[in-house]
Amino acid sequence: MIEIKDLHKSYSIGSNSLHVLKGINFSVAEGELVSIMGSSGSGKSTLLNILGMLDEADSGSYTLDGLPIKNLNEKIAARYRNKFLGFIFQSFNLISYKSALDNVALPLYYQGVNRKERIDIAMSYLEKVGLTKWASHLPNELSGGQKQRVAIARALASNPKVLLADEPTGALDTKTSYEVMDLIQGINDEGRTILVVTHEHDIAQMTKRIVNLKDGLIIDDTPVNQIRALSNV
Amino acid sequence: MFDLERWQEIFETISKNKLRTFLTGLSVASGIFILIVLLGIGEGMRNGISSEFQNDAANILFIYTGATSKEYKGMNPGRRIVMKNEDYNHTVAANIDNLEYKSSVHRIWGGMVNYKKESGSYRVEGVYPDYQFLENADMINGRFINYTDYQKFEKVVVLGRKVKNDLFKNNEDPLGKYVQIKDINFKVIGVYTDPGGEREESRVFIPISTSQRVFSAGNNINYMSFTLQKEDNFEAALAASNKFSKELETYLKDKHTIAPDDNRAVSINNSLENAKRFYDLMDMIKFFFWGVGICTIIAGIVGVSNIMLIIVKERTREIGIRKALGAEPLSIILMVLHESIFVTTIAGFTGLIFSLALLEFVGPLIETQYIANPSVDFNVAVTTVVILVVAGALAGFFPAWRAARIKPIVALRDE
C-alpha cells in the first residue's frame, strides 16, 4: 500500500540546514496497523506529513497504492488527500462552529457528494463510533474522547485507503486512550491500513508492528504481538 | 455563486460570528449611506438652482446698446449707438420661426407718474404685448397691453403692483382711472405682479407705438428682448441661443458700423449662458460629492478587507483542516470571496435603503432656497449596487488569496 524509498527531507532554519529525514526506506502492506515511534525530533511527524501529502520530500520516492506521489500541485494534492487519506490529529482539529455531524460530512462536501447523501453517510460513521446521540452537538460540548471519535469518523467518512493518526491519544487520559485505540483496532480489523505516530509504548504495543525512528533513520522495525485495547479498559 | 452548499457554509459562518459580521457591514453600510445622501443633496441643490431660474423665462435674451469704444471706418469712439425699429423688425423677420416671445422696449427716462395727489418716479417702458411673458408678469387685475392698443396708439398703461399701491390709496380700484405720465393722461387697464419682487413691480408699461409717438422718440428703441422656441434639452437650447445671439450681434454691428471686436457698443445678455454657469457649478459639486462618497466607500472596503484578513488569520487553523480534508485552493478563495461579497452587498443594500428612506421622508421637508426635493434616480441606485459588488470582490480578494496560500501543515500547527 505504501512504498517509501530513500526519503530525504531537510529544513532550513535561518542559514542552517536541518537534515530531518536521512534516507527512510519503508513499506506498509494493505491491512497493516503500524506505529511509528521515536523521541521528539526523530522525524516521525515529518514522515507522517510527507505520507499525508501535507509536505513534500526533497528526494526519494513515495508510492501510494501504486500511484507515484511526486511534484503535486496544491489542487492535485488536495484531491489525493481527500480520496486516499484520512487524518486523525492529536488536537482533534474539529471545526468548532460545526456540529459533530457536519464535521464528519466535511470531507464528503469536498468530494462533491450532495447534502442529503452526505448526512446519511456521516450519520452511519457517527453510529460506527457510537455517537449518534451527539450528532447535533458542537465540538466544545463533547469530551476529549468523544471529539477524537468524531475525528475518527470524519477520517473514515471519505472511505480512504490509509488512515494517518498523529498522536491520536496524546491529549487523552489512559482510559479514554484505550477506548480510542479499541476503535482504531476495530477499524483495522475490517481491513483498513492505519499508521499511528506515538511516543507511548503501551499504545504502540496495541498495533501490529512498531517502527522506531531515531535521528532521521529507522533503527528498528519489528512486528509485535498485538495487545487488544479492550482488555486494558 | 449558486452553489447551495457554499451558501449554507456562509450562513453558518456568519451566524456563528454575528457581531463581527455586523461591525464589518456597518462600515460599508455607512459608506453607501453617506454617498447616497450626498448625491441626493447634490440633486436637491440642482433642483433648487433650477427653480431659481424659473423666475424669468429661462432662455431669455436681452439686447441693449451703449457707446462705441473703438474707432471704426473713420468713426470716432464714444459714439452712442441707438437701435431702431428696423433693427427689431429685421430680427423678428429673420428669425420668425425660432422666436417664442419678442418685444422691443422704448424707455422713457425720468418717468414721473401721478394720480391725483400721489406721484412717484418709476421705470416707464413702451413695450409689445409679448413683453408680459418675457417678464413673467402675472395679471392680478385687468389685462396687459394687446395688439390693438399697439396698432391704435392707445394711451393705456399697465401698472406694477407696487406702483398701484403707491398711487391708489385706500384700496381704490385703479382700472379705468387715468394716471399722468409726464403730464399726459393714460388709462389704467391692468395691474401685474412679478415673482422678481418689488423692484420688478415698480414699473409701468405702455404700448411702444404710443411711447415713441407721444414722447417724440421717433423710431428709437432702447432694448430688445426675445425668447427662443423650446428645445429638447439644455445643450440644444444653449446652442440655439448662442447661434441666435451671434447672428444678431453681427447684424447689429454691421448695420451700425461698429468694429466687430467692439464689446461695449452692443451687449447681449444671454440668460441661458448664465444658467449654464450655474449648471456647470452644480456638475462640479455633484462630481465632488461623488468623489467624497467613493472615498467613504473605499474606507469601508478597506475596513472589510482588514476584517476579512483578520478572519482569515483567525481561521488559519480551520483552513488548514479543510485543506487536509481535501479542500482545493480555489474552493478556499471562493469561500472567502463569497462571504465578503455577501456581507458587503447586504450591508450596502441596508445603507442604500436607509438613505433612500431618509431622502424619501425627510427630503420633502427641507425648504431652503437652494435645496429642493433631494432625491436620487434609479440609475444612481443601480450604479451603487454595481460598486458594492465590485467593492465586495475587491475587499475579499487579498484575504482570499492569502487564505489560499496557507500551507496546511503550518496552519495545523497554528495555535
Contacts between the chains, C-beta under 8 A, distances in Angstrom:
chain1	res1	chain2	res2	distance
A	49	B	409	5.3
A	52	B	324	7.3
A	54	B	324	6.5
A	54	B	407	7.7
A	54	B	408	5.0
A	54	B	409	4.3
A	54	B	412	7.5
A	55	B	409	5.3
A	74	B	328	7.3
A	74	B	329	5.1
A	75	B	328	4.9
A	75	B	329	6.4
A	75	B	330	7.3
A	78	B	323	6.2
A	78	B	326	5.2
A	78	B	327	6.1
A	78	B	328	4.6
A	78	B	329	7.3
A	79	B	326	6.7
A	79	B	328	7.0
A	81	B	323	7.8
A	81	B	324	6.4
A	81	B	325	7.2
A	81	B	326	5.0
A	82	B	325	6.6
A	82	B	326	2.3
A	83	B	326	7.4
A	87	B	324	5.2
A	87	B	325	7.3
A	89	B	412	6.9
A	93	B	317	7.3
A	93	B	320	7.9
A	93	B	321	4.8
A	93	B	324	7.6
A	93	B	412	6.5
A	94	B	321	7.9
A	95	B	318	5.4
A	95	B	321	6.2
A	95	B	322	7.8
A	96	B	318	7.8
A	97	B	12	6.6
A	97	B	13	7.0
A	97	B	16	3.9
A	98	B	12	6.9
A	102	B	12	7.8
A	106	B	322	7.2
A	106	B	325	5.6
A	107	B	325	4.6
A	107	B	326	5.8
A	109	B	5	6.2
A	110	B	322	7.6
A	110	B	325	6.1
A	110	B	326	4.2
A	110	B	327	5.3
A	110	B	328	7.5
A	110	B	331	7.1
A	111	B	326	7.1
A	115	B	4	7.7
A	115	B	5	6.5
A	115	B	8	7.7
A	154	B	325	7.4
A	158	B	325	7.7
A	158	B	326	7.1
